[in-house]
Amino acid sequence: MSDTSAARLAELNAGAPTSNLVEQLSIDLAVLMETALPEIGADAIAQMRAASQLGVTQRMALAGKLLAAHFGEAGLGKALTHRSDTVRGWACYAVAALPDLTLEKRVALIRPLADDPHYAVREWPWLALRPHLASELEKAIGLLEPWTHERSEFLRRFASEALRPRGVWCAHITALKKTPALGLPLLEPLRADPSRYVQDSVANWLNDASKDSPEWVREVTSRWLAESPCAATQRIVTRALRSLRKAQL
């Protein structure tokens, strides 16, 4: 982070979009909040400043809670469309923090953020919404299955990534670790997806599952290769089986 110049850091703290992870981690979130959303008030900005030593996901979640508390659903428009990818990331967590919303409503609100053109923003929606999705797993799978048929590769990827059994930087989903077949409505439509972005997510989903249900993963991937012997499926299967191959060495 020390490689980020003072001039560039000033731009980022003023709301400029980031271009890499180092820049994201360099931002002073309290300064950015004061610049981007001054109407949130001094107390909220002070809370962000006091949380400066927490991990980035904890600080993003705190920002989302502060936005939800101050602006509510009706007032999130500025954050949802702000030029800063970090501020739009806060909006993801605000959607998760809003009280008394149905899962259908949260999924609808998160959709434009899941389809955001900035790569970093697209990571925050599934991280933010994952606890809600996991707590109503059957309903979540039903809501996300139509996304697997969307024209946007970003939405298709969200449908897979949001409910990975293990995932990264997030809690595991016990039901999917025990019974990964529950996720097949999301995986089957994507088994030959043309996008590598989606392919990687599907492969990672199955690789997660292989840690707890190796035989199930072998059966699914064998069937996919037989039913859909194309390059996309072959790539997914190769990546999905990587942990199982290492275990055999």
Backbone hydrogen bonds, N-H to C=O, Kabsch-Sander energy under -0.5 kcal/mol:
donor,donor_aa,acceptor,acceptor_aa,energy
4,T,1,M,-1.8
5,S,3,D,-0.6
9,L,5,S,-2.7
10,A,6,A,-2.0
11,E,7,A,-1.7
12,L,8,R,-2.4
13,N,9,L,-2.7
14,A,10,A,-1.0
15,G,12,L,-1.5
16,A,11,E,-2.5
24,Q,20,N,-1.7
25,L,21,L,-2.4
26,S,22,V,-1.1
27,I,23,E,-0.9
27,I,24,Q,-0.7
29,L,27,I,-1.0
32,L,28,D,-2.5
33,M,29,L,-2.5
34,E,30,A,-2.2
35,T,31,V,-2.1
36,A,32,L,-3.4
37,L,33,M,-2.5
40,I,37,L,-2.1
41,G,38,P,-1.6
45,I,41,G,-1.7
46,A,42,A,-2.4
47,Q,43,D,-2.0
48,M,44,A,-2.0
49,R,45,I,-2.2
50,A,46,A,-2.3
51,A,47,Q,-1.0
52,S,49,R,-1.4
54,L,51,A,-2.1
59,R,55,G,-2.1
60,M,56,V,-2.5
61,A,57,T,-2.2
62,L,58,Q,-2.2
63,A,59,R,-2.5
64,G,60,M,-2.2
65,K,61,A,-2.2
66,L,62,L,-2.4
67,L,63,A,-2.5
68,A,64,G,-2.7
69,A,65,K,-2.4
70,H,66,L,-2.1
71,F,67,L,-3.0
72,G,67,L,-0.8
72,G,68,A,-1.0
75,G,71,F,-0.9
75,G,72,G,-0.6
76,L,73,E,-1.2
80,L,76,L,-2.6
81,T,77,G,-1.3
82,H,79,A,-0.8
88,R,84,S,-2.0
89,G,85,D,-1.7
90,W,86,T,-1.9
91,A,87,V,-1.7
92,C,88,R,-1.3
93,Y,89,G,-1.5
94,A,90,W,-2.2
95,V,91,A,-2.4
96,A,92,C,-1.5
97,A,93,Y,-1.7
98,L,94,A,-1.6
101,L,98,L,-0.5
106,R,102,T,-2.1
107,V,103,L,-2.6
108,A,104,E,-2.0
109,L,105,K,-2.4
110,I,106,R,-2.2
111,R,107,V,-1.0
113,L,110,I,-0.6
114,A,110,I,-2.4
115,D,111,R,-1.3
116,D,113,L,-1.3
122,R,118,H,-1.4
123,E,120,A,-1.4
124,W,120,A,-1.0
124,W,121,V,-0.7
126,W,122,R,-0.6
127,L,123,E,-1.4
128,A,124,W,-2.9
129,L,125,P,-2.5
130,R,126,W,-1.6
132,H,129,L,-0.6
133,L,129,L,-2.4
134,A,130,R,-3.1
135,S,131,P,-1.7
136,E,132,H,-1.0
136,E,133,L,-0.5
137,L,134,A,-0.9
140,A,136,E,-2.9
141,I,137,L,-2.7
142,G,138,E,-1.9
143,L,139,K,-2.2
144,L,140,A,-2.3
145,E,141,I,-1.8
147,W,144,L,-1.0
148,T,144,L,-0.8
148,T,145,E,-1.3
149,H,146,P,-1.5
150,E,147,W,-1.6
156,R,152,S,-1.9
157,R,153,E,-2.3
158,F,154,F,-2.0
159,A,155,L,-1.9
160,S,156,R,-1.1
161,E,157,R,-3.3
162,A,158,F,-2.6
163,L,160,S,-0.7
164,R,161,E,-1.4
173,I,165,P,-2.8
174,T,172,H,-0.7
176,L,173,I,-0.6
177,K,173,I,-1.7
178,K,174,T,-2.4
179,T,175,A,-2.6
182,L,179,T,-1.8
183,G,180,P,-2.3
184,L,181,A,-1.6
186,L,183,G,-1.6
187,L,183,G,-1.5
188,E,184,L,-2.8
190,L,187,L,-1.4
191,R,188,E,-1.3
193,D,190,L,-1.7
199,Q,195,S,-2.8
200,D,196,R,-2.8
201,S,197,Y,-1.0
202,V,198,V,-2.5
203,A,199,Q,-2.8
204,N,200,D,-2.4
205,W,201,S,-2.3
206,L,202,V,-2.2
207,N,203,A,-2.5
208,D,204,N,-2.5
209,A,205,W,-2.1
210,S,206,L,-1.9
211,K,207,N,-0.6
211,K,208,D,-1.5
212,D,209,A,-1.2
213,S,209,A,-3.2
217,V,213,S,-2.0
218,R,214,P,-2.3
219,E,215,E,-2.4
220,V,216,W,-2.5
221,T,217,V,-2.7
222,S,218,R,-2.2
223,R,219,E,-2.2
224,W,220,V,-2.6
225,L,221,T,-2.2
226,A,222,S,-1.7
227,E,223,R,-2.7
228,S,224,W,-3.0
230,C,228,S,-2.3
234,Q,230,C,-2.3
235,R,231,A,-2.2
236,I,232,A,-2.3
237,V,233,T,-2.8
238,T,234,Q,-2.4
239,R,235,R,-2.2
240,A,236,I,-2.5
241,L,237,V,-1.8
242,R,239,R,-1.2
245,R,241,L,-2.4
246,K,242,R,-2.0
247,A,243,S,-2.0
248,Q,244,L,-0.9
248,Q,245,R,-0.6
249,L,245,R,-0.7
249,L,246,K,-1.0
